[in-house]
Amino acid sequence: MKIYDCTTFYSEHLMMDIRFNVLNDFVEKFIVCESTFSHSGKKKKLNFDINNYPKFKDKISYIVIDEEPPNIIGDKDGLAKPFEKRSDSLKRIELSYDYMIKALSDVNDDDLIILSDNDEIPNLDSKQFKNSKKNILIFKQLFFYYKFNLLYDLIPWYGSKAVKKKKLLSMSWLRNLKNKRYPYWRLDTIFSKNKYINLEIINDGGWHFTNLMSAEKMYEKYSNFGHHDEFKLSGLTVDDLQKKIDDKEMFFNHFADKEKYKERWNFDYKLKKINNDKLPTYLQSEEIQKKLNLWFD
């Protein structure tokens, strides 16, 4: 069985380098997809350069999207409502996922296709993963913020998802799979395209490293990502984000009602510093930690 790692790219150079180094020994091919449009619909330059990764160059397939998805609602001269902006963002995100199928035409039926956001890294050295016989896998990941060793421990992160090529319906279908295995008596799974009995949750499934960037870059990211409309309504500034980084506090509350923007984007939960042995082997290296000392607490 060969493994194909698929991810999107915006401008996360650090995370892409970490991803390649952590997964290189396990992966047959890296599929990287980048659009000339942000999730908010703004035209953007291409930021990925395959020449920046000479060690992995022969393994990388780089795909560019230079179009908008069909049926975009659009800005409506500044009158578009938040749910309409969110709908357009979802269409752009799904287009970026489904474009990756272009690089998978020669993949064999029993090969494994993994789909992740750029900052979600599956643990392919997991014994549970290696022993699994299931066709569909979901990776339960540790959730880190701002630094490689600052853990957000209130929730697990179900990030990377994988499927054998013979069971793949579409890449957006894979991304939207429900994060649980349903019991055999749940008859609704027979007709569902996102609820499954025959899948496995990989409990030591890897790492979600998010917002390892400056406050300025973070502000740019959230102004252009899928929930950009919510972020704008939150009123958060670059200075607000910098204070959260300095205080090692979360700013986004995953438990708040999504309609209550002030509560959802105003959180003060303290992150936990963890031991290095919970990190990928690559990041446990003293040499790498010295090189990346800015991103360790």
C-alpha positions as CSV (number, residue, x, y, z in Angstrom):
1,M,0.0,0.0,0.0
2,K,1.3,3.4,-1.0
3,I,0.3,6.6,0.8
4,Y,-0.5,9.9,-0.9
5,D,-0.6,13.0,1.3
6,C,-2.9,15.8,0.1
7,T,-3.1,19.3,1.5
8,T,-3.8,22.9,0.5
9,F,-1.4,25.8,0.7
10,Y,-1.9,29.5,1.4
11,S,1.4,30.9,2.7
12,E,2.4,28.5,5.6
13,H,6.0,27.9,4.6
14,L,7.1,26.8,8.1
15,M,4.3,24.2,8.4
16,M,4.9,22.8,4.9
17,D,8.6,22.2,5.7
18,I,7.7,20.5,9.0
19,R,5.1,18.4,7.2
20,F,7.5,17.2,4.5
21,N,10.1,16.3,7.1
22,V,7.8,14.4,9.4
23,L,6.0,12.4,6.7
24,N,8.7,11.9,4.1
25,D,9.6,8.3,5.2
26,F,6.0,7.2,4.9
27,V,4.6,9.0,1.9
28,E,4.9,8.1,-1.8
29,K,3.7,11.5,-3.0
30,F,2.8,14.9,-1.6
31,I,-0.1,16.6,-3.4
32,V,-0.1,20.3,-2.8
33,C,-3.0,22.5,-4.0
34,E,-2.9,26.3,-4.1
35,S,-5.5,28.8,-5.4
36,T,-5.1,32.2,-6.9
37,F,-8.1,33.2,-4.8
38,S,-8.4,33.3,-1.0
39,H,-11.3,31.7,0.8
40,S,-12.8,35.2,1.0
41,G,-12.6,35.6,-2.7
42,K,-9.7,38.0,-2.9
43,K,-7.2,37.5,-5.8
44,K,-3.8,36.4,-4.4
45,K,-0.4,35.6,-5.7
46,L,0.9,32.1,-5.7
47,N,3.2,31.5,-2.7
48,F,4.3,27.9,-3.0
49,D,7.7,27.4,-4.7
50,I,8.7,23.7,-5.2
51,N,12.3,24.9,-5.4
52,N,12.2,25.8,-1.7
53,Y,12.0,22.1,-0.9
54,P,14.8,20.4,-2.9
55,K,15.0,17.4,-0.7
56,F,11.3,16.5,-1.5
57,K,11.0,18.0,-5.0
58,D,10.7,14.6,-6.7
59,K,7.8,13.7,-4.4
60,I,5.7,16.8,-4.8
61,S,2.8,17.3,-7.2
62,Y,1.8,21.0,-7.2
63,I,-1.6,21.9,-8.5
64,V,-2.8,25.5,-9.1
65,I,-6.5,26.6,-9.2
66,D,-7.0,29.8,-11.2
67,E,-10.8,29.9,-11.2
68,E,-13.7,30.5,-8.9
69,P,-16.2,27.7,-8.3
70,P,-19.6,27.9,-10.1
71,N,-22.7,29.5,-8.5
72,I,-20.7,32.0,-6.4
73,I,-23.1,34.5,-4.7
74,G,-20.5,37.3,-4.7
75,D,-20.0,40.5,-2.8
76,K,-23.3,42.1,-4.0
77,D,-21.6,45.5,-3.9
78,G,-20.9,45.1,-0.3
79,L,-24.4,43.9,0.7
80,A,-23.7,40.2,0.9
81,K,-24.9,38.7,4.2
82,P,-22.6,36.7,6.5
83,F,-24.2,33.3,5.6
84,E,-23.8,34.2,1.9
85,K,-20.1,35.0,2.4
86,R,-19.7,31.7,4.3
87,S,-21.5,29.8,1.5
88,D,-19.0,31.2,-1.0
89,S,-16.1,30.3,1.2
90,L,-17.2,26.7,1.5
91,K,-17.5,26.4,-2.3
92,R,-14.0,27.7,-2.7
93,I,-12.7,25.3,0.0
94,E,-14.5,22.3,-1.6
95,L,-13.1,23.3,-5.0
96,S,-9.5,23.2,-3.6
97,Y,-10.1,19.7,-2.2
98,D,-11.7,18.3,-5.3
99,Y,-9.0,19.7,-7.6
100,M,-6.5,17.3,-5.9
101,I,-8.2,14.4,-7.7
102,K,-6.3,15.5,-10.8
103,A,-3.1,14.2,-9.3
104,L,-4.5,10.9,-8.2
105,S,-5.5,9.3,-11.5
106,D,-2.7,6.7,-11.4
107,V,-3.3,5.7,-7.8
108,N,-4.1,2.0,-7.2
109,D,-7.4,0.9,-5.6
110,D,-5.7,-0.2,-2.3
111,D,-3.5,2.8,-1.9
112,L,-4.3,5.2,0.9
113,I,-5.2,8.9,0.3
114,I,-4.9,11.2,3.2
115,L,-6.5,14.7,3.2
116,S,-5.4,17.3,5.8
117,D,-5.2,21.1,6.2
118,N,-1.7,22.2,6.0
119,D,-1.2,22.4,9.8
120,E,-2.7,18.9,10.5
121,I,0.0,16.2,10.4
122,P,-1.1,12.6,10.7
123,N,1.0,10.2,12.8
124,L,1.9,7.5,10.2
125,D,4.2,5.8,12.7
126,S,1.3,4.9,14.9
127,K,1.0,1.1,15.7
128,Q,-2.8,1.4,15.5
129,F,-2.5,3.0,12.1
130,K,-0.1,0.4,10.8
131,N,-2.3,-2.5,12.1
132,S,-5.6,-1.1,10.8
133,K,-7.5,-3.0,8.1
134,K,-10.2,-0.4,7.7
135,N,-10.9,1.4,4.4
136,I,-11.6,4.7,6.1
137,L,-9.5,6.3,8.9
138,I,-9.8,9.5,11.0
139,F,-6.8,10.8,12.9
140,K,-7.4,12.1,16.4
141,Q,-4.7,14.7,17.0
142,L,-3.2,16.8,19.7
143,F,-4.1,20.4,19.3
144,F,-1.3,23.0,19.6
145,Y,-1.4,26.8,19.4
146,Y,1.3,29.5,18.8
147,K,4.2,27.2,19.6
148,F,5.0,23.5,18.9
149,N,4.8,22.7,22.6
150,L,1.8,24.8,23.8
151,L,-1.1,22.4,24.0
152,Y,-4.8,23.3,23.9
153,D,-6.1,20.4,26.0
154,L,-9.9,21.0,26.2
155,I,-10.7,19.2,23.0
156,P,-9.1,16.6,20.7
157,W,-8.7,17.6,17.0
158,Y,-10.1,15.2,14.4
159,G,-8.1,16.6,11.5
160,S,-6.5,14.3,8.9
161,K,-8.8,11.8,7.2
162,A,-7.9,8.9,5.0
163,V,-9.5,6.4,2.6
164,K,-8.5,3.6,0.3
165,K,-8.7,4.9,-3.3
166,K,-11.4,2.3,-4.2
167,K,-13.7,3.8,-1.6
168,L,-13.1,7.5,-2.4
169,L,-16.2,9.4,-3.5
170,S,-14.6,12.8,-3.7
171,M,-12.1,14.7,-1.7
172,S,-14.7,17.1,-0.2
173,W,-16.7,14.0,0.8
174,L,-13.6,12.7,2.6
175,R,-13.1,16.0,4.4
176,N,-16.7,16.1,5.6
177,L,-16.9,12.7,7.1
178,K,-18.4,12.6,10.6
179,N,-15.7,12.2,13.3
180,K,-17.0,9.0,14.8
181,R,-17.6,5.4,14.1
182,Y,-21.3,4.4,14.2
183,P,-22.6,1.1,15.7
184,Y,-23.8,-1.6,13.4
185,W,-27.4,-1.1,14.3
186,R,-27.5,2.5,13.0
187,L,-29.5,1.9,9.9
188,D,-29.2,5.5,8.8
189,T,-25.6,4.8,7.9
190,I,-26.8,2.7,5.0
191,F,-28.1,5.8,3.2
192,S,-25.6,8.4,4.6
193,K,-22.5,9.7,2.8
194,N,-20.9,11.0,5.9
195,K,-21.7,8.4,8.6
196,Y,-19.9,5.1,8.5
197,I,-19.7,1.8,10.5
198,N,-16.6,0.5,8.8
199,L,-14.1,3.2,9.8
200,E,-11.5,3.5,12.5
201,I,-10.4,6.4,14.7
202,I,-6.6,6.5,15.1
203,N,-6.3,7.6,18.7
204,D,-2.6,8.6,18.6
205,G,-3.3,10.2,15.3
206,G,-0.8,13.1,15.2
207,W,-0.7,16.8,15.7
208,H,-2.6,19.9,14.8
209,F,-0.1,22.9,14.9
210,T,-2.1,26.1,14.3
211,N,-1.2,29.8,14.3
212,L,2.6,29.4,14.4
213,M,2.9,32.8,12.9
214,S,3.2,36.5,13.8
215,A,0.1,38.4,15.0
216,E,0.1,40.3,11.7
217,K,0.2,37.1,9.6
218,M,-2.5,35.6,11.9
219,Y,-4.8,38.6,11.3
220,E,-4.3,38.3,7.5
221,K,-5.1,34.6,7.7
222,Y,-8.3,35.0,9.6
223,S,-9.4,37.9,7.4
224,N,-9.2,35.5,4.4
225,F,-10.1,32.1,5.7
226,G,-13.4,30.2,5.6
227,H,-14.9,32.1,8.6
228,H,-13.6,35.5,7.6
229,D,-17.0,37.0,8.1
230,E,-17.2,35.9,11.7
231,F,-13.7,37.2,12.4
232,K,-14.5,40.6,11.0
233,L,-17.6,40.8,13.2
234,S,-15.4,39.9,16.3
235,G,-13.5,43.2,16.1
236,L,-10.2,41.5,17.0
237,T,-7.1,43.6,16.1
238,V,-3.5,42.7,15.5
239,D,-2.7,44.0,19.0
240,D,-5.4,41.8,20.5
241,L,-3.9,38.7,18.9
242,Q,-0.4,39.7,20.0
243,K,-1.6,40.0,23.6
244,K,-3.1,36.5,23.4
245,I,0.2,35.1,22.1
246,D,2.1,36.8,24.9
247,D,-0.3,35.6,27.5
248,K,-0.4,32.0,26.0
249,E,-4.2,32.2,25.9
250,M,-6.7,31.0,23.4
251,F,-8.8,33.6,21.6
252,F,-11.4,31.3,19.9
253,N,-14.0,29.4,22.0
254,H,-15.0,26.2,20.2
255,F,-17.8,25.7,22.7
256,A,-19.6,29.0,22.2
257,D,-22.7,29.4,20.1
258,K,-21.6,30.3,16.6
259,E,-24.0,33.2,16.4
260,K,-22.5,34.9,19.5
261,Y,-19.4,36.3,17.8
262,K,-18.1,38.3,20.8
263,E,-18.2,35.1,23.0
264,R,-16.9,32.8,20.2
265,W,-13.9,35.0,19.5
266,N,-13.1,36.1,23.0
267,F,-11.6,33.3,25.2
268,D,-9.0,33.3,27.9
269,Y,-8.2,29.6,28.4
270,K,-4.5,29.1,29.2
271,L,-2.5,26.8,27.0
272,K,-0.4,24.0,28.6
273,K,3.3,23.5,28.0
274,I,4.1,19.9,27.3
275,N,7.1,17.6,27.2
276,N,8.9,17.1,23.9
277,D,8.2,13.4,23.8
278,K,4.6,14.1,22.7
279,L,5.9,15.8,19.5
280,P,6.9,14.2,16.2
281,T,10.3,12.6,16.3
282,Y,11.6,15.2,13.9
283,L,10.7,18.0,16.3
284,Q,12.3,16.3,19.3
285,S,15.8,16.8,17.8
286,E,18.0,19.2,19.7
287,E,19.3,20.5,16.4
288,I,15.9,21.2,15.0
289,Q,14.7,22.8,18.2
290,K,17.7,25.2,18.1
291,K,16.9,26.0,14.5
292,L,13.2,26.7,15.3
293,N,13.7,28.1,18.8
294,L,11.3,31.0,18.0
295,W,8.5,28.4,17.9
296,F,9.2,26.7,21.2
297,D,8.1,28.1,24.5
